[in-house]
Amino acid sequence: MHQSNLLLDQAPPDRYIFVVGMGRSGTTWLSQIINSSRDYRILFEPFLAARTPEAQAFRYCQYVAPGTSDEVLESAARAILAGKVSNSWIDRDNLPGTYRKRLVKDIRCNLMLGWLAELSSRPIVLIIRHPLQVAHSWLRLGWGKEADGSQDVFDLIVSQSPLLEDFPLIKQIAPTIAQADFYLRIVFLWCVFHYVPRHHLRAGQAHVVFYESLLQNRLEPLESLFEFLKIEFDQEGVERV
């Protein structure tokens, strides 16, 4: 029996923290910092359809605009955010036990953050890392293809017609990006993944943390983050992480 069968999520369905960012931006690290007390159940990237059957309705890094009415997507998203999903992928970082707090961590939701924010008023934490550092990390790890698939992430993003219709600038620039220029393609994706939520999220819906601030061991941004989340700032625990 896997440990995911030995944990109980008793957090209310609409009570969770949502940590998001582009892949290799520090979402896992930031989640561990927030969960320094180890009392949150962390849902690890539950919107990845290749690993979560309940997320099959979502395509890879799907774009969903605020105001979109889709009962299938909404039902799936609510179930995921409510913690009604569990498997060895999602609960990889959790120990057996009972949890009364929940943290959802994902790297493929930036393009539907505004829509997800409409489903509940829960706090969103967006972590941002320097684009060249992200691109270098992707190159080092051989990223750029969809997880458990062969399609190019760049192509998956720019092939979403609703995204291009809502953001003509993306449609205009995408064809000018050389296919052989890996760094430029990833930096372009970085721009898209932050440009879209910048336009869709309203003031106060999300709190931004910069990865470089964490590297510098700066506590001020974290104190501000914990205040936004309305949770106690345990400096000793945070510094330990």
Disulfide bonds with the S-S distance in Angstrom:
none
